[in-house]
């Protein structure tokens, strides 16, 4: 499939049909790969991965995805690129557009990916900013689809910080119109503008400070670390603020029977999630991690593959 957008900076860049189409295509690529299917839609294409933030899953999944589709990759940290220097982003965008076929960018400020997209002439993929993490939540939807079928039907719960993951879940709820409940402590609520936009788009939202209210009857329960990269100096204060938000067996019992447990990793066992839940029968975390690879393939193919 081809996308109507040139870039993937947020899930709201996609239509409902495109979100569902990417989930379907990623599932087909996953099945095909395991059966020896080796499409090469990125033949002779080069993808630059420009990462200001360190990464394991995001970097490896994008590199393997691009190479698995017949392309090549160049990995650059901020020490290797203009993100860590004084050159204007518009200059970097125009130069890189003449060297490579796409930019996959993992950075801090969301304005970085927006400017690279606006000033360049090649697709830009948001591999994480402080505002959103669309590729992760798209992969999570693939995981839910594999287990539950229609991703629009389940009730979803989010526990923890109103961070980039929470924002991407809000955007997904807006595009797909599903029910999403977010439990966040005061001072850690999601961006009000993103909440309002998701509601305007049709998301059925509950924003609460009570994890038990959010989880009650939910079919999918997702959480994340309490202190993300760059917030390490806030770790102790955040542990105090998030007391009662640990996804343990007792809290999970309030969810629907057999509810799926998601965590985008890395996990701090004993903080936001217990070892028993993370390694338990309801956890689909390892499928979720694998699915990063297959969803990145679907995204790269949709942005860079030949016209249909």
Order of alpha helices (4+ residues) and beta strands (2+ residues): alpha-beta-alpha-beta-alpha-beta-alpha-beta-alpha-beta-alpha-beta-alpha-beta-alpha-beta-alpha-alpha-beta-alpha-alpha
